[in-house]
Amino acid sequence: MAAPGRAPLPGPRRGEPAGGGPPSADEKRRAHFAEDGVRSLRERVAETAWRRRIAARRSTDHAYRVGVGIVGGLIVAVGLVTIPLPGPGWLTVIAGLFVLASEFFWAERLLDFTRRNVKAWTDWLGRRPIWVRGLVGLATAAFVYGVLVVTLHLTGVPSWVPGWVPLWR
């Protein structure tokens, strides 16, 4: 039964049996969302008035989806390039996945996978003693510093950096 104010879930397609077989993963997901009232980002965006207007015409809908794919892909690509450099590399990747997840189910699944694994990592690290967390932090800082030094060695130190800054020249 659909929640008040929402359309019921679609029935079986033409030629498909009306039940009897095991539910597919998509049917399980839809049933879960129908039970707890939580919907995916893609479903919430699809229900907005501006998105319905775009979706009303096939040509604008296709162009919009291509545009979202290009913008989201570029954001993810910039994030992947900046992961080893100091700054918000992973945050940029996740932001790009959010953009892609607004239109594409595969990106939504990848974002959910990322969320689960980041939570598992932080939970695992939170249960470790303080010295292990300190070692992980030091190893991360050493890796970032190493990537920064190699990048500056290959590309050159910018001229705007003062001479007293101890960098590899």
N, C-alpha and C positions, 0 to 999 in steps of 0.2 A: 504494500500500500504506500502510495506516495505521501510525502509530508504535505501539510497544508500549504497552498500557494505554489506548489511545484507540480510540473507535469509528471505523469506516471512514467516509470521506466518502459522503454520500448519492448514490445513483445518479440516473439521469434520472427525471423525473416521468412519470406515466402519460400516454401519448400523445405524448411527446417522443422523438425519435430517440435511439438509444443511442450517439451519436457521429457522426462524419462532418463536422459543421459546425464552424466556428471556435468555440473556447471563449469563453464570456462573461467579462466582467470579474470577476464573482463567482467563477466556476470557476477563473480564473487566481489570484485572491487565495487561495482555499482550497488550491489546489495549492501555492502558495508557502508558506503556513503549514504545510502538511503536510510539506514538504521540510525546512524549517529548524527546525521545532519551535516557532516563535514563533507565539503566538496573540493575537488581539485582546483588548482589555480586556473587551468584551462577551462573548466566548466564555469567558474565564476566570471571569467573574462567574457566567455561566449554569451552569458546572460545579460551583459550590459547593453544599453540602447545603442551606443555608438558602434559596438562590434556587430550587433544584429543588422544595422544599416549597411555596414561594409559587406557582411556576408550575404546580403540580399542579392547582390549582383556577382556572378561568377568571376568576371574579369577583375573587379576590384578586390574580391576575396583572395583570388590567386596572387595578385600583385602584393597585397598586404602580407600574406603568408611568406612570400619570397622575401619581402623587405624585412620581416621579423627574423627570418632565417639568416639573412646576410648580416644584419646588425648584431644579432645574438652570436653568430659565428665569429664576427670580428672581435667582439668583446671577450669571448672565450679564448681566441687566439692571442690577443694582447695579454690576457691573464696568464696563459700558459708560458709565454715568453718571459714574463716578469716574475714567475714563481721563484727562481733561484736568486733574483735580485732583491735588495731591500725594498720593502713596500708591500702593498696589498695584493700580491699575486693571486693567492687562493680566493680572496674576497672578490676579485675581479672575475675569476672563473665562475664562481657561484652566482655572481650578478648576471653574467652572460647566460648561465643555465636558467636563471629565473626568466629572462627575456624569452629564451627558446621555449621554456615550459608553458608560457602563456598561449602557445599555439600547437606545440608538438608533444604527443604523448610519450615518445621515447625520451625526450629531454626531461619530462616530469619524472619518469622512472629513474633516470640517471641522477637527478637532483635528490630524489628520495634515497637512493643508494648512497649518495655522498653524505647526506644528512645522517643516515644510520651509522656509517663507518666513522665519521668524525665524532659522533656521540660515543661510539664504542671505544675509540682511541682516547678521548678525553676521560671517560669513565675509568679505563684501564690505567691511564697515567695518574689519575687522581687517587687510585688505591695504592700506588707505589710509595715507598719512603721518600722523604724529602731529598735525600742525596741522589736518588735515581732521577727524580724530576730535575734536579740541578744539573746532572750530567747530560740529560736530554737537552736542556736549555743551552748548555755550553757547546754541545755538539752542533746544535742548530746555528748558534751564533758563529761558530768556527766555519761551518759550511757557507753561510751567507758572506762572511768576510772573505773566504777564499774565492768565491765566485766574483765578488766585487773587485778584488785585486786582479784576478785574471782578466776580467772585462776591461778594467782600466789599463792593464798592460797591453791588451790587444787593440783597444780603440784609442788609447792615449788619455792622459789626464787633461780635463778641460782647462782652458786658459784662465777661466774665472776663479779657479781654486787657488787660494793663497799659497805662496811658496813654503810657508812654515808648516803646512799640513803634511804629516808624515805619510805620503803615498809613494808608491813605486814609480819613480820617474825614469 
